[in-house]
Amino acid sequence: MVLTFKQVAIGASLLVVGGGGALIATHFLGNRLQKQPLSFQFAPSNAVSVSPDARNNSNFIASAVEKVGPAVVRINATRRVSSNVPEAFRNPIFKRFFGDQLPAPEDRVERGTGSGFILTSDGRLVTNAHVVEGTDSVEVTLKDGRTFQGRVVGIDPVTDVAAVKIDTQNLPTVVLGKSTTILPGQWAIAIGNPLGLDNTVTAGIISATGRSSNQVGVPDKRVSFIQTDAAINPGNSGGPLLNDRGEVIGINTAIRADAQGLGFAIPIETAQRVFEQLFTKGQVDHPYLGIQMVDLTPAIRDEINRDSEGEITISEDQGVFIARIAENSPADQGGLQPGDIIQKINGTPVKSASDVQAQVEASKIGTPLEIEVKRKNQVQTMRVRPGAFPTSGNR
């Protein structure tokens, strides 16, 4: 089901709820690991937004780093990449004339370095998916110099989170904080291994929260990012972003190459939801509806009214407009239609496509969402059951 007004289809920034890359975790561990309970260290629930250390201790950054640094690791990943012979060279005529002189496929090795941090004393780590994607094992180096072979338990390209396991005990661990309570202007501390320089520390502030994937420049992700001006360089990917108490509030993941002082981190709540699933079942189930949306503006409204040839007429100049619905998707089966304007989900007003994505991501597969829409100037409520986003294996 598609609306064929050209400006929205071509020029608007469309967001697929449930979209992104494949959601399949590519590596699994045996039952021994999967049956072990997960136990992480969390900050006290009554922790204040700004700690006394930050107000009274000029060395609070050093204190935070001393607390967390031993749990930050370097991850060296190696990938073997094959270069294919051009199809024309496979023709028997070429082989008859050139024999063994034809080029043979060659393998090359790609090496990359990233960061990660230890969640549990028995060797569960988290990092970015792009750090370990395409490899079965990685080399994990601790701050004390010890090196272990790590197994990639699973990856989730949609959130860029990966889970890794090393076989050892009595490791230092991080304490998980909360990103939901942080405010722009508060301190942010990044630790990682840029360019192989282990345990490099940079500090800055929280510049903003709730940056959408489109704003960051990675529209295939389903993350509402933390923005910081703490320097994040190549090799920092997968390392922790800390608050002033040394608690992990995010995973450093991206920088904007076209600007300075723009770094982004995955909120720890998003990362935790993902890595818990990776460690327990090796894959992540993301709820999805199967719709494409655009945030309404006066200009977009005018384009829709002009290009839809009278099929749709809308008066709103803000809201979340459904531009397309995937056939046989949960949205299709639940009665949503192209042209609907989403107003509320489960009674909560939504003002942007990012708001809708956040509501869907926080939902449970199979549990109905009450979606209030405006259709032809009438308000209607649809019950839509989010489905599991199709993986590359069953599309």
C-alpha positions in Angstrom: 0.0 0.0 0.0 1.7 3.2 -1.2 0.8 6.8 -1.6 2.3 8.1 -4.9 2.8 11.7 -4.1 6.3 12.3 -5.5 7.7 14.9 -3.1 7.1 12.9 0.0 8.3 9.7 -1.6 11.4 11.3 -3.0 12.4 14.3 -0.8 11.1 13.5 2.7 13.1 11.7 5.3 11.2 8.5 5.8 11.6 6.2 8.8 10.8 2.6 8.8 9.4 1.5 12.1 11.1 -1.9 12.5 13.5 -1.0 9.7 17.2 -1.3 9.6 19.7 -4.1 8.8 19.3 -7.8 9.5 18.5 -8.5 13.2 20.0 -11.9 13.3 22.7 -12.6 15.7 25.4 -14.4 13.8 27.1 -16.3 16.6 25.9 -18.5 19.4 27.4 -20.1 22.5 26.5 -23.4 23.9 23.9 -24.1 26.6 26.5 -23.8 29.3 26.8 -20.0 28.8 23.1 -19.4 28.0 21.9 -21.0 31.2 24.1 -18.9 33.5 22.2 -16.1 35.1 23.1 -12.6 34.2 24.2 -10.3 37.0 25.3 -6.7 36.5 26.3 -3.9 38.8 23.9 -1.0 38.9 24.1 2.4 40.5 21.8 3.0 43.5 18.3 4.0 42.3 18.4 7.1 44.4 21.6 8.4 42.8 21.5 12.2 42.3 22.0 13.8 38.9 25.2 15.6 40.0 27.4 13.9 42.5 29.1 15.6 45.4 32.4 14.6 43.8 31.7 16.7 40.7 30.8 19.7 42.9 33.6 19.4 45.5 36.3 17.3 44.0 38.4 18.8 41.2 39.8 15.3 40.6 36.4 13.6 40.1 37.3 12.7 36.5 40.5 11.0 37.8 38.4 9.2 40.4 35.9 8.0 37.8 38.6 6.8 35.5 40.4 5.0 38.3 37.1 3.2 39.1 36.3 2.2 35.6 39.6 2.0 33.7 40.5 -1.6 34.7 37.2 -2.8 33.2 37.8 -1.2 29.8 39.4 -3.5 27.2 41.0 -3.3 23.7 39.4 -5.5 21.1 41.5 -6.5 18.0 39.3 -8.0 15.3 40.6 -9.9 12.2 38.5 -10.6 9.2 39.5 -12.6 6.1 38.1 -11.1 3.0 38.1 -12.9 -0.4 38.5 -11.0 -3.6 36.4 -12.6 -6.4 37.7 -13.3 -9.9 35.7 -11.4 -12.5 32.9 -13.6 -14.0 34.3 -13.1 -17.5 37.5 -15.0 -16.5 35.5 -18.0 -15.6 34.6 -18.5 -19.3 36.2 -21.8 -20.6 37.5 -19.8 -23.6 39.8 -17.8 -21.3 41.0 -20.9 -19.6 41.8 -22.5 -23.0 44.0 -19.6 -24.1 45.5 -18.5 -20.8 45.6 -21.7 -18.7 47.1 -21.2 -15.3 47.9 -17.6 -16.0 44.4 -16.5 -15.1 44.1 -14.6 -11.8 43.1 -16.8 -8.9 41.0 -15.6 -6.0 43.0 -14.1 -3.2 42.3 -13.7 0.4 43.3 -10.6 2.3 43.2 -10.0 6.0 41.6 -6.9 7.4 42.5 -5.8 11.0 40.6 -3.4 13.2 40.8 -2.1 16.7 38.0 -1.0 19.0 37.1 -0.9 22.6 34.7 -2.6 25.0 34.0 -3.0 28.7 33.4 -5.8 31.1 30.0 -6.4 32.5 30.5 -9.5 34.7 33.4 -10.9 36.5 33.2 -14.2 34.5 34.1 -12.4 31.2 31.0 -11.0 29.6 31.8 -7.9 27.5 29.9 -5.5 25.4 31.1 -3.5 22.4 29.9 -2.1 19.1 28.6 -4.5 16.4 30.7 -2.9 13.7 33.9 -3.6 15.8 33.4 -7.4 15.6 31.0 -8.0 12.7 32.2 -10.6 10.3 34.5 -12.4 12.7 34.1 -15.4 14.9 36.8 -14.6 17.4 38.6 -11.5 18.6 41.6 -10.7 20.8 40.7 -9.0 24.0 43.4 -7.2 25.9 42.9 -6.0 29.5 44.4 -2.9 31.1 46.8 -5.1 33.0 48.2 -6.5 29.7 46.6 -9.9 29.8 45.2 -11.1 26.5 42.4 -13.6 25.8 40.6 -15.0 22.8 37.1 -13.7 22.8 34.0 -15.4 21.3 31.5 -13.3 19.6 28.2 -14.4 21.2 26.0 -12.3 19.0 25.6 -9.0 17.2 22.6 -6.7 16.6 23.4 -4.4 13.6 20.2 -2.4 14.2 21.4 -0.9 17.5 25.2 -1.5 16.8 25.6 -3.6 20.0 27.6 -6.8 20.3 28.2 -9.3 23.0 31.6 -11.0 23.6 32.7 -13.7 26.1 36.2 -14.4 27.3 37.0 -17.5 29.5 38.4 -16.2 32.8 37.2 -15.3 36.3 37.5 -12.5 38.9 37.6 -9.6 36.4 36.9 -6.0 37.3 33.5 -4.8 36.1 31.7 -1.5 35.4 28.7 -0.1 37.2 25.7 0.6 35.0 24.1 4.0 35.5 21.1 5.7 34.0 21.0 7.8 30.9 17.3 8.8 31.4 18.3 11.3 34.1 21.1 13.0 32.4 20.8 16.6 31.2 22.6 18.7 28.7 25.5 20.5 30.3 26.4 17.7 32.7 29.8 16.1 32.6 30.6 13.2 30.2 33.8 11.1 30.3 34.9 8.8 27.5 37.4 6.0 27.8 38.7 3.9 24.9 41.6 2.9 22.8 41.9 5.3 19.9 44.6 4.3 17.4 45.6 1.6 19.8 46.4 4.1 22.6 45.0 2.1 25.5 42.8 3.6 28.2 42.8 7.1 26.6 40.5 9.4 28.6 38.6 12.4 27.2 36.1 14.6 28.9 33.4 17.0 27.9 29.7 17.6 28.5 26.4 16.1 27.5 25.5 18.2 24.5 22.0 16.8 23.9 19.9 13.7 24.3 17.4 12.0 22.1 19.2 12.5 18.8 17.5 10.4 16.2 19.3 8.0 13.9 18.5 10.3 10.9 20.0 13.3 12.7 23.2 11.4 13.5 23.4 10.2 9.9 22.8 6.4 10.4 19.1 6.0 9.4 19.4 2.2 9.4 19.8 2.2 13.2 17.0 2.2 15.8 18.7 4.2 18.5 18.0 7.6 20.2 21.6 8.8 20.7 23.3 10.8 23.4 25.4 13.6 21.9 28.6 14.7 23.6 31.6 16.9 22.9 34.0 14.5 24.7 36.4 13.5 22.0 35.5 10.2 20.4 38.1 9.0 17.9 38.5 5.8 15.7 39.2 3.0 18.2 37.0 4.5 20.8 34.0 2.6 19.4 32.5 0.3 22.0 34.0 2.0 25.0 32.0 3.4 27.8 30.6 6.9 28.2 30.6 7.8 31.9 28.8 10.3 34.2 30.7 12.2 36.9 30.3 9.2 39.3 32.1 6.8 36.9 28.8 5.0 36.0 28.3 3.9 32.4 25.5 5.9 30.7 26.3 4.9 27.1 28.4 3.1 24.6 30.6 5.4 22.4 29.7 4.5 18.8 29.9 7.3 16.3 31.4 10.6 15.2 30.5 13.0 12.5 33.5 13.2 10.1 32.3 16.5 8.7 32.4 18.3 12.1 34.4 18.5 15.3 33.1 18.0 18.8 30.2 15.8 17.7 30.3 12.4 19.3 27.4 10.0 19.9 26.7 7.2 22.3 24.1 4.5 22.6 22.1 5.0 25.8 22.9 2.2 28.3 19.2 1.2 28.7 19.1 0.5 25.0 22.4 -1.4 25.1 21.3 -3.4 28.2 18.1 -4.5 26.6 20.0 -5.8 23.6 23.0 -7.4 25.3 20.8 -9.3 27.8 19.0 -10.9 24.8 22.3 -11.6 23.1 23.8 -13.3 26.1 20.7 -15.4 26.9 19.5 -16.5 23.4 22.1 -15.2 20.9 19.7 -12.9 19.0 17.5 -9.8 19.4 13.8 -9.6 18.7 12.8 -6.1 17.7 9.1 -5.2 17.5 8.0 -3.6 14.3 4.9 -2.3 12.6 5.9 -2.0 9.0 5.2 1.6 8.3 7.1 4.5 6.8 6.5 7.9 8.3 7.3 11.5 7.8 7.1 14.4 10.2 4.6 16.9 9.0 5.6 20.5 8.3 3.6 23.2 6.5 5.7 22.5 3.3 5.2 18.8 3.4 1.5 19.2 4.1 1.2 21.4 1.0 3.1 18.9 -1.1 0.9 16.1 0.0 -2.3 18.0 -0.7 -1.0 19.1 -4.1 0.5 15.8 -5.3 -2.0 13.3 -4.0 -4.5 14.5 -6.7 -7.3 14.9 -4.2 -6.9 11.4 -2.8 -5.9 12.9 0.5 -6.4 16.3 2.0 -4.9 17.2 5.3 -5.0 20.4 7.4 -2.5 19.6 10.1 1.0 21.1 9.7 2.5 18.9 12.4 2.2 15.3 13.4 3.4 11.9 12.1 2.1 11.1 8.7 2.0 7.5 7.4 3.3 7.5 3.9 3.6 3.8 3.2 2.6 0.4 4.8 4.3 -2.8 4.1 2.0 -5.5 2.7 0.9 -8.1 5.3 2.8 -6.2 8.0 1.3 -5.8 11.5 0.2 -2.3 10.6 -1.5 -3.6 7.5 -3.3 -6.3 9.5 -4.2 -3.9 12.2 -6.0 -1.6 9.9 -3.6 1.4 9.6 -3.7 3.1 6.2 -1.4 5.4 4.2 -2.5 8.9 4.9 -3.3 8.3 8.6 -1.8 10.8 11.0 -0.7 9.2 14.2 -1.6 11.2 17.3 -1.3 8.9 20.3 0.1 5.5 21.2 -1.4 3.8 24.3 -2.7 7.2 25.3 0.6 9.0 25.0 0.8 11.9 22.5 3.4 11.5 19.7 4.9 14.5 17.9 7.5 12.9 15.7 8.5 9.7 13.9 11.2 9.3 16.6 8.5 9.3 19.3 6.6 6.6 17.4 9.8 4.5 17.0 10.6 4.8 20.7 7.1 3.6 21.6 7.2 0.7 19.3 10.7 -0.3 20.4 9.6 -0.3 24.0 6.6 -2.5 23.3 6.4 -6.3 23.4 5.9 -8.5 20.4 2.3 -9.6 20.2 1.0 -7.2 22.8 -1.5 -4.8 21.2 -0.8 -1.1 20.9 -3.7 1.3 20.9 -2.8 3.7 18.1 -5.0 6.8 17.7 -5.0 8.2 14.2 -6.7 11.0 12.4 -8.2 9.8 9.1 -10.2 12.1 6.9 -10.8 14.5 9.8 -12.1 11.7 12.0 -10.3 10.3 15.0 -10.0 6.5 15.1 -8.2 4.0 17.3 -6.6 0.9 16.0 -5.3 -2.1 17.9 -2.0 -3.2 16.3 0.1 -6.1 17.5 3.8 -5.5 16.8 5.5 -8.4 15.1 9.1 -9.6 15.2 11.1 -7.7 12.6 11.9 -10.2 9.7 15.4 -11.4 9.7 17.4 -11.9 6.5 16.7 -15.6 6.7 12.9 -15.4 6.5 12.1 -12.3 4.5 
